[in-house]
């Protein structure tokens, strides 16, 4: 990664529906983290009620530690497939706004150790950049091609 200070923070969010095993959902999220930082990141939990009264547990955290941000971004860049990087690059304006990049990763694929873009029931990743020209930074970080 170029300068570690180009990213202010990373937000990670995921929901666990009543039909899902919360432990497995969090295992999927932890695949995005590295072994060294997985225990240092604390997720807040919020219990919500779904449309039909079913419980939904919403997990979220904000990672600000420079080294942890660096490792999370490097891991995403390393494991995200070429086609998804091309999609992000081609459609960057749809995935970014005002110095932020928003990605949705497939929860089931993450559980299996693969990182794929998804639209339905994802793990939400929000990268907040300190500089506004994120296209160049994302390319240098290996997030887009």
N, C-alpha and C positions, 0 to 999 in steps of 0.2 A: 504494500500500500504506500502511496506517496506520503504526504504529510498527515500524521495521525489527527491533526487538529481540524481537518476539513469537515468532519462530522461532529455535530454537537451532541447528539444522542440517538439512540435507537429505541423505539417503542415496539414491544411485542405484545400482541393480544390474541386471545383464542377463546372460543366458547365451547362448553361441554354440555351437550344436550342430555336429557334424561335417559335416552337410549344408549349413551356412550359411557365407557369406563373412564372416569376422570384421570385415573392413574395412567392409562394408555394415551390419553390426550396430552397430558403433561410430558410423557416420554417422547411423544412426537415433537413437542416444542423444544425439549432439551436436546434433541438431535441437532438443532440449529446452533446451540451453544457448544463450546468445547469442554472437554473434561475438566480443564483447569478452572473454568469460571462457572460451571453449572451450579455449584453449591453457594456461590456468592450472590446470585441473583434471586431476589425475593419477588414473588408474584402476589399481587393483591387479588382477593377473590370477592366477587359480587354475585349474589344469588338474585336472579331475575325470574320473572314469570313469563312463559311463552304464551302465544296466542290462545292455546287451548288449556291454559292453566298449568302446563308442565314446567318443572323447574329447569332453568338454564343457569349454569355456573359460568361466569365470565372471568377470565384470568387476564391480568395485564401487568406489565412492568415497564419501567423506563431505565435503560442502561446508559449511564453517563461516564463511567470509568473509561478513560482513553484506551487502555490496553484491552479491556473487554469489548469495547466498541470495535476496535481493530480486528480482534479475532472473530467476532460475529460476522462482520462484513466480509472478511477473507474467506470464512467458511461458506457463506452464501455464494460468493463469487466463484469459489472452487467447485461447488457441487451443483450449481444451477446449470442446466443443459444449454447447449449451443443454440438450439431453436428458441428457447425462452429468452436468452440474452439478445438474440436478434429481434424478437418480438418487442422486448423492452426498448431496445434501441430505436426501432422503427416507430413505435407508438409512445415514445417518451413523454410527449405532451399529455397523454391520457393517464400516465402513471405518476406524473409529477405536477407540483403546484407550489409556487412561491418558496423555492429552496428546499422542498421536501420530495422524497421519492416514496411512493406507496406500492408495496408488493403484497400479493396474496399468494401464499404457498399452500399446496395441497396437503391437508392434514394427514391423510392416509399414506401418501408417498413419503412424507417426512418421517412417519413412524417406521417406515421401511428403510430409512436412510437416504432417500432420494429427494431432491428439491425440484419441484415443478410449480409453475404458475397455475393458479386455479381461480375460479370465480365463486364456487359454491362451498360454503362451510369451511373457510380457509383459516390459516394462521396469518394474521395481519402483521406486516412488518412496515414500520414507518422510519425512514432514515431522514433526519433533519440535518441539512448541510449548513455550514457557517457562511459559505460562499454561494452566490445565486446561480452560477453557471454549472449546473449539475451534470450536463451532458458530457463535458470534458472530464470531469471528476469521475463519473461512473465508468467511463471508458478506461481511464487510468487504473481504477480499482478492479476492473475486470467484470463489472456487473452487466455491461452491455457490449455488444459487438457491432 
